[in-house]
């Protein structure tokens, strides 16, 4: 239920695509169960007001963007993309406050707006995500279960169509415009 300043005109004036829709809706509703904020170890250890590598921090309600590490292969594991984002030998990016849900976004487009068409696999519908577990920047690896995906059909970020998949009672349901979900 939406309350307060929400209106359909304000909502439609803000969102442009599925990613922006999710960011806007999550930021507007501010659910307490969700925290996608992330940081790097040096900045996290410096404290909340740290300006150390300020560009290496993720906002609380935006998806965690996972870059592709190798555009040349036919497929990759979602877990490998998380490990590349974490970069344990470098900055050690990790989630700052672990909630029950995280939103991960796979960035399929490079600087020339070419789209990476790799198939992304997720074994057992589970991923392990690095999370800060103490004030000193200690990192634990917490398991999350994949429950939904939004995916883009199209060759560029400026054209195409989005669909959604939801895992319900052990099966994946595919959602599309104006249609009942299919298995």
C-alpha positions, 0 to 999 in steps of 0.5 A: 500500500502506498501512502504519503506523497505517492501519485501515479503521475509522480511515479510515471514521471520518474521511471524509465525502465525496469532497473530505474523502476526498481531503484525508484520503487525501492527508494520510495517505499524504503523497505526495512528488510532490504539493504544493498549498500556496499563499501570497500574494506579501506573505506569501511574500516575508516568509519561511516563518514569516510571519504576514502574512495567515496566513488567505491560505495553503493547506495542502500536501495540501488542494485549491486552492479556486477560487471562481466569479467570476460566478454569472450566466453559463451557462459559464466557463473553468477558466483564468478561475477560476484567474486570479480566484484568483490575482488578479494585481492584488491579492494574487497568490496562487501555488503555493509548491513546484511538484510534478508534480500539483496538486489544484484544487477548484471551489467551486460553493456560495455562502454560502446553499448555492445551487449554481452550475450553470455548465458549466466548460470546459478547452481542450486539457485544460491550464491555466496555474497561477501558481507562485513561482519565486524567493525574492523572490516572482517568479511564473512561469506553469506548464502542467499537464495535466488528468488527473482530475475528481471532480464532484457531482450534486445541488442542495445540498452536503448531498445528491447523489452524486459521480462521477469522470472519469479521462483515460486514453490520450487519452480520458475514462473515467467512474467510478461506484459498482459499475460498470465505467468508461464512455467 
